[in-house]
Amino acid sequence: MKKILKKITSLVLAVGIVLSVGLFGACSGKNVIKVCASDVPHAEVLNGVVKDILAEKGYKLKVKVLDWTLQNDAVAKGDFDANYFQHIPYLSTYNGKKELFASCKVHYEPLGIYCGKVDKNYDASNGASFEICDDESNAIRAFELLIYYGVIDLEAEGENFPLKVENEETKLNFTGSKWTSKNEKFTVTLIAENLLVASMNDYDYALLPCNTALTGNIDSTKCVAKEDDPDQVSLKANVIAARKDDYNNKEAYKAKIDALTDAMLSEKVSQFFAEKYNGVMTCDSSSQIDLRK
């Protein structure tokens, strides 16, 4: 009887050890990729198609929707392996303790000019008020679109021109939250991104990033113009951002980011964009660009 009990005890201990090792392995995180992202389209794409692609490679993708102002810090601190919400001009403004880099470009979201309190027949040459996003990269982008469509002219504005170039970087050339043209016919007000949709009827026009218009359920018929320059597609495509030092020095982390990047560059992702968003966003060979050395 003692021998039988001893064998049973040994067996229980052995099973316990195996289970412990198995559970520990499952919780080690080596095959778990954690990504924070904006809701639309980023998290939808990650959960809708990328998760299955990574599962085939043996990885479990965990996605958390996070406020875009927190995502770079969250990755830098190691709370997430990567994020998906921004373009390179915005990423270049990040100056956290750990350097982030873009592993690939994925899709492009055109910024559009939408009717606010006026309709499409309004003659904007008589004067107009505009609201734009208040973070610098999107504000510059909005001003560039107004310049492209002739609302703002360098020669007419002179020193009052809203943009300037310093060390090959474009910067805002005014302080405060409002710019007024020299002839006082046009005003551009900087508004927090989460308030843009709610305040549209306070302005003649709203310059909305594509994601803002989508999440705000803005009717596409209200769009009177949008970015369509091919160079902008490449420059401002949204990217996967990750920790540069860890990518270069930690094999397991590099393998995760490479697997995620390969998935984002796949044809399945471009097909998902085409079907889900009816061609409103661009995701094809012009925007899916591998940035790894």
Secondary structure, DSSP 8 states (H G I E B T S, - for coil): -HHHHHHHHHHHHHHHHHHHHHHHHHHS-TTEEEEEE-IIIIIHHIIIIIHHHHHHTT-EEEEEE--TTTHHHHHHTTSSSEEEEEEHHHHTT---SS-EEEEEEEEB---EEEESSS-TT--GGG-EEEEEESSHHHHHHHHHHHHHTTSS-HHHHGGG-SEEEETTEEEE-S-SSEEE-TTSSEEEEEE-GGGTTTTGGGSSEEEE-HHHHHHTT--GGGEEEE---HHHHHHT-EEEEEEHHHHHH-HHHHHHHHHHHHHHTSHHHHHHHHHHSTTSSB-STTT-EE---
